Amino acid sequence: MSRTWNTGVVALGGIALAAVLTVIGHLEVNDDLNPWALTISDFAVSDRGGVIDVAMVVLALASVALLYGLRRAGPPRPRSGRTAELLLGAWAAGLLLAAVVPTNEPGTAMTTASYLHRYTSVIAFLALPVGGWLLARRPDLDAAARTLRTLALLSLTLAAAMVWSAYPGDRVLIGLAERLLILTEVAVLATVAVMQTRRLTPARGASAGGRPR
């Protein structure tokens, strides 16, 4: 069994665990919080250090596992390959920082920490779909290229909707837009992870007991 296959399994497990923890985090918070009008960060700050923060860390670690698997598979396109890996790393780093640095409580004034949280999240949300589009160029992900591009375009569209809601839209349905955005971006990660699980033979060299041909 190859190491690349292992990273896909680890990533899928992490994605599933993060999803379960996020659902639990929504069920445990104050009933007065509206998931359509408030972001996941708003829910997390109401239960600081709770399961939603843990979910963000788990998802970031799952992304790191995917990044490791991509690097093990080799860089088929040096320039776009390195850029995609950097963007995936930016996504993971953004998730970790957003988990550690809280936003402000809903209805209170923005602080330096909450601005850092906001713009770190923006970078992460934009980095992943662009990275997903570039990953679609890799020969080892060719079977999922159309899916990755579709999800990347959908993610960018939802990100634009969220930006509109956050500024001129007076936060109308910002929670819904963010949750749909996160679903599509997690789908990008899951697609790459599934492709990694399909590599049952070593990326380099021969199969067990044989010679390279």
N, C-alpha and C positions, 0 to 999 in steps of 0.2 A: 504494500500500500504506500503510495507516495505521500510526501509531506504536503504537497499542494492539495491533495484530497483531504487531508486532515484539516487544513485551514478552512476549507469550505464547510466542513461539518461543524467546526468550532464557531465559525461566523453565523451559520444558520441557527445554532443553539443560542448564541448570544442575542441574535435578533428576536427570536421567539421569547426568550426570557425578558428582554427589554419591553416587548409588547405587553406581556402579562403584567409586569410591574407598573407600566404606565396606566393600564386599566385599573389596577388596584389603587394607584395613587389618585385617580379621579373619583373612585368610590369612597375614599377615606376622608376627603376634604369637606369643608363646610358646604352644606346643601344650598346656601345662598349664592355660590359661585356658578356662573353661567358659562358652560363650555363653548357656546357659540360666540359669546362676546368677549371672553377672556382667553389669553394664550395659555399654553401649557406651563410657561414660566410663571405666570400668575398663580396657577395651581400649585406649582412647586414651592413658591416663596411662602405660601400659607402653611406649608408643612416642611419647613427648612430641614434638610438632612434626611428627608423621608424617601419613599420608594421611587418617586419620579426622578430625584437626583441620582439615585442608584441606577435607574434605568438608563439615564443619559451616559453614565460612566460605562455601563455594560455595552451599550450600543457603540460607544467610541472604541472600546477594546475589540469588539467584533470587527469594526472597520480596520483596525490595526492588523488583525489576523488576515483579512482579505488583502491588505497591502503587502504583507509578508508573502502570501501565496502568489501574488502578481509578480513580485520580484524574483521568487524562486522559479517562476515559469520563464523568465528571461525577458529582456526588452526588445520585442520584434521591431518596434519603430522608435529609435532612440529619443528623438525630440518630443513627439507627442506622448510617448510612453513615460518619459520623465515628468512631463507636465501633468499628466493624469495622476501619477503617483503623488506629486506635490499637492495637487488639489485634494486628493483623498486624505492625505496627511493633514491638510488645513481643516477639512471637515472634522476629522477625529479630534484635533487639538481644540477646535472651536467648541465641540460638544463638551470636552473635559473642562474647559475654562468656564463655559456657561453653567455647568453643574456646580463649580466651586464658587463662582462669583454670582450672587443672587441679583435679581431685578428688584425693583421697588414694589411695595405693597400696592395693590390696585387702589387708585384714587389719591395716592400720595405723590409728593414732588420727586422728580427724577434726581438721583444722586450720581456721583462719579462712577460708582460700582454698577449702577443700573445702566448707565450709558455704555460702559464697557461690555456688560452682558448683552445689550441690544446689538451693538455693532459687531461683536464677535459672532453672535447668532446669524446676523445678516451675511457675514463672510462665509460661514459654514453652509448656510442654505444655498448660496450661489455657487460655492466651490464644488459641491457634489454633483449637480446636474451637468456642469461644464466638464468635470472629470469623467462622468458617465458617458458623455458624447465622445470624448477622446478615447475612452476605453473601447468603444464600439469599433475602432479602427484596428484593434489587435486581432491578428489571425486566430489566436486561441479562443477569442470570444466572438468569432464570426457568426456562429449559429445564433447568438443572442443579439447581434448588432441592431437589428430593426427594433427589438424590444427596448434596448438601452436608449436608442435615439428617441423613440416615442416617449419613454418615461422622462428623459432629459428635457424634451420640449414641453411636456405637461408640467414638469416641476418649475421650469422657468416662467411659464404662464401663471401658475399659482403663486409663485414668488412675486410677480408683478401685481397680482390681485391683492396680495397681503400688503405690499408697499403702498398701494393706492388706499387701502383701508386704513393703514396706520397714519396717513397724512391727510390728503384731501377728503377721504371718505369718512372721517370722524370715527374710525375703528368699527365700522359696520361689519358685522360677521367676521371679525378678524380671527376669532378662535376657530371658526369653521374653515377659513382659508388656510390657517396654519396647520390644522390637523390633516387636511387633504394634501397639503404640501409635504408634510412629514411622511404620510402614507406612500406617496409616489417616490420620495427619496429613499425610503427604506426598501421599496420595491427594486430600486436600482441596486442597492447592496445585495438584496436577496437573489437577484438575477445573476450577479457575478459569483455569489457563493455557490449557487446551484451548478454553474458552469465549472467551478473548481472541483466540485464533488464528482464530476464526470471524468476527471483525469485519473484513471486508475493505474496508469503506467508512469514510470519516471519521466520527467520532462527532458532529461538528457540521458544518453547512454542506452544500454540494452535492457530488455526485460530480464527478470530474475532467471539465472542459470544459463543465459545465452550471451551472444556477442552482438555488438552493434552491427547493423547491416548497411 
